[in-house]
């Protein structure tokens, strides 16, 4: 039994007296009074051993507010699809996913406007102008390789076509996983358009193991040597490397070009018609609090979403070195949001997926 059912006798009496005219007492619904908040999230921020950013933030939040966090994770697209299916009976209060899926969620009417405390310190490119979502952890797309099996990191896309990568490379599924969709975005940027990118991915398919709904599941395979290379993202893979010593992070370049990446932040929004909307707002405020943002690099291996919070810990310094010399481009998210299905279908056609 929830504690808020144990109301003082006077309050119960008052409620009974008004029973003829009121259908409830003490709130719009029992659900809204619950000391719980449900988070649907893309994977990557929860630690393999309970030592990730989410683990600390949720524990600190529960200790401060008494609100228990119920957590559900999956691929970026998977979480949005689940929320769409539940639209007539909303279960989630907060949705955290990667671009372009956060824009997709907004387009499907899943998000309610709310500007969390501290969101004024988030860069304009990393939040919605109408407050439907804001980045809570900044991040970048990347690839991983096995440092034990490969003497040095691959440097180009073209290297992955080599026979030594036969059945030793895998990337998560575009249109389902955020990092998988990022493979398409980066390939189209690096190769100069959809057609040359699809021509390359068609060739790569000869070495590709096959689809994976979750990017997070690829890192253990790379660490064990089952795979030599896979896609990922800097925050998740850097955090995983603490327990997976054979993981190395790299950024593919087109032959003759520079290594590139783009920002792939974890963006959070309040779910429209959330059953525990007030608790969802409190959690979003907490995620963007100064302490939680300081923990992003120190605990989570990521980059603070707030411009006024600069990590000075050892992780932050190492992450800055990792990004040195890598060209960061800004995708046209509006185009990607509009044409994502077209790009995914082109990928399926090119790869026979």
N, C-alpha and C positions, 0 to 999 in steps of 0.2 A: 504493500500500500504506500502511495506517495505521501510524504509528510504534509503537503498542502491540503490533504483531505481532512486532517485533524484540526478543524477550525475551532476557535473558542465557542463556548456554549451560547454566549450572547449573540454571536454572529449567526450561529445556526438557527437560533430562535427567531432572529430578525428575518432570516431567509424564509423560514416556514410561514411567518406571518404575511410575507409578501408573495407567497406561492401562487395565490390566485391571479396576481397580475404580472409576475415575472417567471420566466422559464428557467433562469439560472441565477446563481449568486456568485459574485466575486470574479467576474471575467467573462469574456465572450465564449470561451470553451475550455474544457478540462485540458485539452492538448496545449493551448497557449500558455497554461500555467506550469506545465512540466519543466523541471530543471534539467533539460536536455537540449542538445542542438545536434542536428544530423548534417554531416559534411559528405558530399560526393566529390571525389577528387581524382585527378590524373595521378598515376603513381610516380614516386621519385622523392617525395619529401618525408616519407616515413622510413626510419632506419631498419636495416636488416635485423639488428639486435635490439630494437627499441631505443636506439640512440640518435634518431634523426631529429630534424627541426620540428616536425609535427609532434613527435613524442614529447619534446620539451614544452612546446607551446601549449599543447592540449593539457598536459599535466599542470602547468603553471596556471592556465586559465581556469581549470576545474578547482584548483586550490584557492584561487582568488574569488571566484564567483559561486562555487558550488554547483555549476552547470556541467553536466557530464556530456562529453563529446562522443557521439556515435559516428564511426568512420567507415566509409565504403569507398574502395578504390578500384580503378580499372584504367583502360586506355582512354585518352582524351575524348575521342568520338563516342566511345562506348558509354561514358558517363552522361554525355549530352543525350544520346539516344534513350537511355534509361529514364532520364528526367522527362523527356518528351512523352514516353509511354505512360508515365505516371501523372501527366498534366491534369487529369480530371480528379486525381486523388494524390496531391503532392506529398512526397515523403521527405525530400531534402530541404534544408534551410539555407545552406551555403553550397555553391558550386565552384570548384576550382579546376580550371583546365587551361590548356595552352592555346595560343592562336593557331589556326583560324577558328578553332572550335568555340572559343568564348564569344566571338562575333556571331557565330552560327547560333549559339544558345540565345543570344540577344535577338537575333532575327526571327527566332521561333517563339518569341514572347515568354521565354523562361525566366528572365531577370527583371527585378524591380530596382528602381533608382535608389541608391543610397551611397553617400560619400562618407566613408569611414574617417574617423579622426586620424589626422596625419596624411591623408590622401592629397592634401594641398602640396605636400613635399614630393609627390610622385610626378615624374616627368610627364608632360602632356601626351607624348607618344605611347606611354605605358598605362593609359587609363582611357575610359570612354568619356567623351565630352558631356554626355548626359548622365554620368555617374552610375551607369548600369554595371560597370566592372572596373576594377583597379588591380594593378599588379601588386602582389604581396612578396614575391621573390623574383629577382631578375636572374636570367639564365641565358645560356647560349647553346646553339646546336653544335654537335660535334660527333666524332667517331671514336671508337676505342679499338685497341689492338692488344695482342698478347705479347708482353715484353720478354717473356721467357723463350717463346718459340721464334720470334722475329728479332733479329739483332738490332734493327732500327725501325722506327715507325715508317709506314708507307707515307708518301708525300702527295701523290696524285691519284685522281680517280682512275686513270689509265692503269696504274699498277695493280688495281684490284681485278683486272681482266686476266692476270697471269695465272698459269695453270696451278701454281702452288696454293691458290685460293679456292680451287675446285671443292665444292661442298664444305668450305671453311669460312664462308661469309654469309651473313644474314642481316636483313634489316626489317624493322617492324612495318606493318601493313599501312600504306597510305590510305587516308580516309577513315581509318579506325584509330590509329595511334598518332598522337601529336608529333612525336619524333619521326614517325614513318612518313607523315605528310611533309615534314621538313626535308626529307630526302629529295622529294620532288621539287620543292621550292628552291633548294640550294642547287640542284642539278640544272634546273631551268635558268637560274642566274648564271652559274659558272659556264654552261655550254652555250648560252646566248639565245634561249628560247625553248618552247615546248618540243618542237620536232627533233632538234639535235639532242636534247636531254633524253627523250624517249628512245632515240636510236642507241644511245649509250646504255641505258637501263635494259634494253633488249639484249645487248651483248653481255652485260653483267649477269643476266639471268642464268647463263650457263654455269656460273660458279655459285649462285645463290641457293641456299638450303631450302628456302620457302618462306611463307608468311608467318608472322608472329603478331598476335593482337596486342601484346605488351612489350614495350621496349625494355623495361626493367628486368625481364627474364633473360635477356641476352647476355648481360654482363657476367653472370656466373658461368655461362658456357664459354665465354672468351677467357675468363680467368683459368678455367680448367684445361683449356687448349682444345676443346671440342670445336670451337670457332677460332679463326685467327683475327677476324675483324668484324665489327658490327656498328650500327649507328647507336646514338645515344644523345646525351646532353651533358654539359659540363658539370652542373650542380649534382645531378644524380650519380654520374660516373665518378666524380671526385670523391663524393661521400662513400660510394661503394668501394673505392680503391683502398680505403683504410682497412677493410676486411678481405679485400681481394688483391693481393700484392702484385699479381701479374698484369693488372689493368694499366694501360697507358692511353692517354687522350691525344687525338690528333685532328687536324682540320684539312680535308682534301682540297687540292688545288687542281685546276685544269692544267694539263701539261703546258709548261711555259708561263703559267700565271701564278698569282699569289694565293696562299691559303685564305679562305674566306669563311665567315660565319654570319649569323644574324641573331638578334635577340629573340629568345623564345621564353618569355616570362610565364610564371605561374600566375594566372589572373583569376581573381575571385569576385564573385557577385552574389548578392542576396537573391534567393529564389523567389519568384513571383508567387504570391499566395502561400508562402512558407508556413508550415504549421507552428513553428516557433520563431517567428520573425524577429521579435525583440532580442531573443538569445543569439540569433544569427548576426544581428547588428553588433552586439557586444563582442562576439568572436572576431568579426572583421576589424573592429576597433583595436582589439587586443593583438591581432596579427600584425597590424601596422604600428603598434606602439614602439617606442624607442628601444626598449630592451629586446623585444622579439626580433626587431630588425638588426640589432647588434648580434643576435644569435644566428642570423642567416649564414654568415660566413664561418663563425667560430664553431657552430654545431652542425649546420646543414650543408656547408661547403658550397654555398651559393653567393649571390650578390644582392645587397640590400636594395629594396625597391625605392627607398627614400633617399633623396639627394643630400639631406642633412645628416645622414648616418653613414659614416665611412668606417669600414672595418680596418682595424690595425693589427689584428691577430695574425698568427703564423699562416693560417689558411688563406686569409685575404691577400697576404703578400705573395704566396705561392700561386694563387689564382691569377693575380695580376701578371706574373711572369709567364704563365701559361698562355695568356691572351696577347702577349707582346708579339708584334709583327703580323698579327692576324687581322685582315681587313674585314671590318664589320659593315655589312650593307643593310639597308632597310627595305624589306619586301613591300610590295603594293598590296596591303591586306584587303583593301576594298576589291581589287581585281580577284584576289584569291578566294575571298568569301563568295563573290558572284560566280566564279568559274571553277570552284573546287571539284564539283561533280564531273565536269568536262575533263579536267586534268587527271582525276582518278580513273575515269573510263579510258582515257588515252594510255595510262600506265597499264591497266588491265589488258588492253588490246596488245600493247607492245610486248608485255612479258608473258602473256597467256595465263595470267592469274585469275 
